């Protein structure tokens, strides 16, 4: 009886294998003889870090693409693109073509028509002129022309930058070497110009718009009760930073005092961290440190990544892609911990340095009416604000909900 059952099982298995083999053979023959008519476009290049889909390179196809995905373009060179489609015979097929990921963008030289240095300055003054690239971590940046930093005068020079893809940018400028003059102590001191918080409140306050400030230890001891009475609706508080590149972390001297007072007075609070990060690893460490400092408090608003070491940018050996990736790493770590992320930067750098921003923006642009074209959640409109409850000047911000 057992032997008979075993025979039956073997026969059934054999029949199943035969059927599967037949189906596999049929499928093989069907695919081998399927009609494939794909015409590719003439230009099969993709700009570094640009966004294009599979279909963007197809002129004509006898069917429907099933997975029209976005092609990753963060590495230069030849890239295979494979996708599935159903042809006009209703057969599911795969197709592969190749594209070339290229970098054709010129490096950026952050330099005006003139540059001044004090007589006797260090010959490495050119390192202070920001020179960066979207892809290359270390473009070749140099000055052409003769000059003498020990002799006063104007020198007509050219600053050049060449990236590893051969893209070249140049900027003609006048280098002025000057003799420092003695300052006179008897000059009249000008009265500081303030932006009154109440004036900002009257001008910009609307439904779904909140008016607030951002503070750090530089504002000293703050009377949050008076801030509340003055109409301050939110506050962004500096949590801390590091003491330079790879430096130790420090907690802002007034952070605990400020966040506790904001919570006690029911003023919505977010925080910002001044970062000197030079890698994704360091940015992640920064985020983890911030999370540890704020977890005991009520954080209603985002946690902002504030990186603005532009005068020392060349020392970091970062591409703009690397810089943006670093911000992404910080903010993704923040969001995984349950907080909202925010990228802080000024208008000029948002427009020229940061690549596509994947997070809400805290825009710094000191003007009455910003002409920044991108989207932003908070607008820091001045750094000379005056509000009841703070003795010093303070940044005033507008938040859009």
C-alpha positions in Angstrom: 0.0 0.0 0.0 2.8 2.4 0.9 4.6 1.6 -2.3 1.5 2.3 -4.3 1.0 5.7 -2.6 4.7 6.5 -3.3 4.2 5.6 -7.0 1.2 7.9 -7.2 3.1 10.7 -5.6 5.9 10.3 -8.1 3.5 10.2 -11.0 1.8 13.4 -9.8 5.2 15.2 -9.2 6.3 14.0 -12.7 3.1 15.4 -14.3 3.5 18.7 -12.5 7.2 19.0 -13.5 6.2 18.1 -17.1 3.5 20.8 -17.1 5.8 23.4 -15.6 8.5 22.5 -18.1 6.0 22.9 -20.9 4.9 26.3 -19.6 8.5 27.4 -19.2 9.3 26.3 -22.7 6.2 28.0 -24.0 7.2 31.2 -22.2 10.7 31.0 -23.5 9.5 30.6 -27.1 6.9 33.3 -26.6 9.5 35.8 -25.3 12.1 34.8 -27.9 9.7 35.4 -30.7 8.0 38.5 -29.2 8.0 41.7 -31.1 10.2 44.4 -29.6 10.2 47.8 -31.2 12.0 50.4 -29.1 13.4 53.5 -30.5 15.7 55.6 -28.2 16.2 59.3 -28.4 19.3 60.8 -29.8 20.7 62.2 -26.5 21.4 59.4 -24.0 23.2 61.6 -21.4 21.9 62.4 -17.9 23.3 65.4 -16.0 24.8 64.5 -12.6 22.1 64.6 -9.9 19.4 65.5 -12.4 16.0 63.8 -12.5 14.8 61.8 -15.5 12.7 58.7 -15.9 13.0 55.6 -18.0 10.5 57.0 -20.5 12.4 60.3 -21.0 14.9 58.4 -23.3 12.4 56.5 -25.3 11.1 58.0 -28.6 8.8 55.1 -29.4 7.9 51.7 -28.0 5.4 49.0 -29.0 3.7 48.7 -25.7 3.3 50.1 -22.2 6.1 50.7 -19.7 5.3 49.0 -16.3 7.9 50.6 -14.1 8.8 54.1 -15.3 11.1 54.8 -12.4 13.5 57.7 -11.8 17.0 56.9 -12.8 19.7 57.4 -10.1 22.3 59.9 -11.3 24.7 60.4 -8.4 27.7 58.6 -10.0 29.4 59.7 -13.3 29.8 57.1 -16.0 27.9 54.5 -18.1 24.7 53.3 -16.5 22.5 50.4 -17.6 18.7 51.1 -17.4 16.5 48.0 -17.3 12.7 48.2 -17.3 9.6 46.0 -17.9 6.9 46.6 -20.4 4.0 44.8 -22.0 4.1 44.8 -25.8 1.2 45.0 -28.2 1.0 41.2 -28.2 0.3 41.4 -24.4 3.6 39.8 -23.6 5.6 41.0 -20.6 9.2 41.7 -21.5 12.3 43.4 -20.2 14.5 45.8 -22.1 17.9 47.4 -21.3 19.6 50.4 -22.7 22.6 52.5 -21.6 23.0 56.1 -20.7 26.0 58.3 -19.7 25.8 60.3 -16.5 27.8 63.4 -17.1 28.8 66.6 -15.3 28.7 69.7 -17.5 28.2 72.4 -14.9 31.0 74.9 -14.2 32.5 75.3 -10.8 31.4 78.3 -8.7 33.7 81.2 -7.8 32.2 83.3 -5.0 34.0 86.6 -5.9 33.0 90.1 -6.9 34.8 92.4 -9.3 37.3 93.5 -6.5 39.0 92.0 -3.5 41.0 93.8 -0.8 43.8 92.5 1.4 46.0 94.2 3.9 49.6 94.9 3.0 51.8 92.0 4.3 48.9 89.5 4.3 49.4 85.7 4.0 50.0 84.5 0.5 47.2 82.0 1.0 44.6 84.7 1.0 43.1 83.0 -2.1 42.0 80.1 0.1 39.4 82.5 1.6 37.7 83.0 -1.7 35.0 80.3 -1.9 35.5 78.0 -4.8 33.3 74.9 -5.1 31.7 72.5 -7.5 28.4 70.5 -7.7 30.3 67.2 -8.0 34.0 67.6 -7.4 35.1 67.7 -3.8 38.3 69.5 -4.6 38.3 71.5 -7.9 41.5 73.0 -9.0 41.3 76.7 -8.0 44.1 79.2 -8.7 44.9 82.8 -9.5 46.5 83.9 -12.8 48.5 87.1 -12.9 51.3 88.9 -10.9 50.8 90.6 -7.6 52.9 91.6 -4.5 51.2 91.5 -1.1 54.0 93.6 0.3 53.4 96.5 -2.1 50.3 98.7 -2.2 48.4 98.9 -5.4 45.8 97.5 -7.7 46.5 94.3 -9.5 44.4 92.9 -12.4 44.0 89.2 -11.9 42.0 86.2 -13.0 40.6 83.5 -10.6 40.2 80.2 -12.4 38.5 76.9 -11.3 38.6 73.6 -13.2 36.7 70.5 -12.0 37.6 66.9 -12.7 35.2 66.8 -15.7 37.1 69.6 -17.3 34.5 72.2 -16.7 36.2 75.6 -16.3 35.1 78.9 -14.8 37.0 82.2 -14.6 36.5 85.5 -13.0 38.5 88.7 -13.6 38.9 90.9 -10.6 41.0 93.7 -9.1 43.1 92.9 -6.1 43.7 95.9 -4.0 46.6 95.7 -1.5 46.3 98.5 1.0 48.1 100.0 4.0 45.8 99.9 7.1 45.0 103.3 8.5 44.9 104.2 12.2 41.3 104.4 13.4 40.2 107.6 15.2 38.5 107.0 18.5 36.8 110.4 18.5 34.5 109.5 15.7 30.8 109.9 16.5 29.0 106.7 17.2 25.9 106.2 15.1 22.7 105.3 16.8 21.7 101.7 15.9 18.8 101.2 13.6 16.1 98.8 14.9 13.2 96.9 13.3 10.4 97.1 15.8 8.6 93.8 16.4 5.2 95.6 16.7 5.7 97.1 13.2 6.5 93.6 11.8 3.4 92.3 13.6 1.2 94.9 12.0 2.6 94.5 8.5 2.8 90.7 8.2 0.4 89.1 10.6 -2.4 87.3 8.8 -4.4 84.0 9.2 -2.0 81.0 9.0 1.0 83.4 9.5 2.8 83.6 12.8 5.4 86.1 13.9 8.3 85.0 16.0 12.0 85.3 16.8 15.2 83.2 17.1 17.5 83.4 20.1 20.7 82.2 21.6 23.0 83.1 24.5 23.7 86.4 22.7 20.2 87.7 23.8 21.1 87.2 27.5 18.4 86.7 30.0 15.0 86.8 28.2 11.7 87.7 29.8 9.4 85.2 28.0 6.3 86.5 29.8 6.9 89.9 28.2 7.6 88.2 24.8 4.2 86.6 25.1 2.5 89.9 25.9 4.3 91.5 23.0 2.7 89.0 20.6 5.7 86.7 20.0 4.0 83.5 18.7 7.0 81.2 18.3 10.7 81.1 19.0 13.6 79.1 17.5 16.2 78.5 20.1 19.9 77.6 19.5 20.6 74.3 21.2 24.3 74.4 20.7 27.1 73.5 18.2 30.6 72.3 18.1 33.9 74.2 18.6 35.0 74.1 15.0 35.6 71.1 12.7 35.8 67.9 14.8 35.5 70.1 17.9 33.7 69.2 21.1 30.0 69.8 21.5 28.7 72.7 23.5 25.3 73.4 24.9 24.2 77.0 24.4 24.5 78.7 27.8 20.9 79.8 27.7 19.3 76.8 26.0 17.8 75.1 29.0 16.7 78.4 30.5 15.1 79.5 27.2 13.4 76.2 26.3 11.9 75.9 29.8 10.6 79.4 29.7 9.1 79.0 26.3 7.3 75.8 27.4 6.1 77.5 30.6 4.7 80.5 28.7 3.1 78.4 26.0 5.2 79.8 23.2 5.7 77.3 20.5 9.4 76.4 20.2 11.8 74.8 17.7 15.6 74.6 17.9 18.6 75.0 15.6 22.0 73.6 15.7 25.1 75.4 14.3 27.1 72.7 12.6 30.7 72.4 11.5 30.1 68.9 10.0 32.5 67.8 7.3 30.9 64.3 6.5 27.7 62.4 6.6 29.0 60.5 9.6 29.6 63.7 11.5 26.2 65.2 10.5 24.6 62.0 11.9 26.5 62.4 15.1 25.4 66.0 15.3 21.8 65.0 15.0 22.0 62.3 17.7 23.6 64.9 20.1 20.8 67.3 19.4 18.1 64.6 20.0 19.7 63.8 23.3 19.6 67.4 24.4 16.0 68.2 23.5 14.2 64.9 24.3 13.1 66.2 27.8 11.4 69.3 26.4 8.3 70.2 24.4 9.5 70.9 20.8 6.5 72.0 18.7 8.4 73.3 15.7 11.2 71.8 13.5 14.8 71.2 14.4 17.0 73.2 12.0 20.3 72.3 10.5 22.4 75.5 10.3 25.7 75.2 8.3 27.2 78.4 7.2 31.0 78.0 7.2 31.2 79.7 3.8 34.4 81.7 4.5 36.2 78.4 5.3 34.4 76.3 2.7 37.5 75.4 0.7 39.0 73.7 3.8 36.1 71.2 4.0 36.8 69.7 0.6 33.1 69.2 0.0 31.1 69.3 -3.2 27.7 71.0 -3.2 26.3 67.5 -3.6 28.2 66.4 -0.5 27.1 69.4 1.5 23.4 68.8 0.6 23.8 65.1 1.4 25.2 66.0 4.8 22.2 68.1 5.5 19.9 65.3 4.4 21.7 62.9 6.8 21.2 65.2 9.7 17.6 65.9 9.0 16.7 62.2 8.2 18.2 61.3 11.6 16.1 64.0 13.2 12.9 62.9 11.5 13.5 59.2 12.5 13.4 60.4 16.1 10.0 62.0 15.6 10.9 65.6 15.0 10.4 67.7 11.9 13.5 68.8 10.0 14.3 72.3 8.6 17.3 73.6 6.6 18.5 77.1 7.4 20.4 79.2 4.9 20.5 82.6 3.3 18.9 83.4 -0.1 22.2 83.6 -2.0 23.5 80.2 -0.9 20.1 78.6 -1.4 20.1 79.8 -5.0 23.7 79.1 -5.8 25.2 76.3 -3.6 22.6 74.0 -2.1 21.3 71.5 -4.6 17.6 70.3 -4.5 16.3 70.9 -1.0 14.4 67.9 0.3 13.3 69.6 3.4 11.4 72.7 4.4 13.5 75.9 4.2 14.2 78.5 6.8 15.1 81.4 4.6 17.4 84.2 5.8 16.9 87.3 3.7 17.0 90.7 5.3 14.6 92.8 3.4 11.0 93.9 3.6 9.8 91.8 0.6 11.8 88.8 -0.3 12.2 87.8 -4.0 13.3 84.3 -3.3 11.6 82.0 -5.8 11.8 78.7 -3.8 9.4 77.4 -1.2 10.1 78.2 2.5 8.4 77.6 5.8 10.1 80.4 7.9 11.5 83.7 6.7 14.1 85.4 8.8 13.6 89.0 7.6 16.0 91.0 9.9 18.7 90.7 12.5 18.2 94.1 14.1 14.8 93.4 15.7 13.7 95.1 19.0 11.0 93.5 21.2 9.9 93.9 24.7 11.5 91.2 26.9 14.9 91.3 25.2 17.5 94.0 25.9 19.6 93.3 22.7 18.8 93.1 19.0 17.2 89.9 17.9 16.3 88.2 14.6 12.6 88.4 13.7 11.0 85.5 11.7 7.7 84.9 9.9 6.3 81.3 9.8 3.8 80.2 7.2 1.4 77.4 8.2 
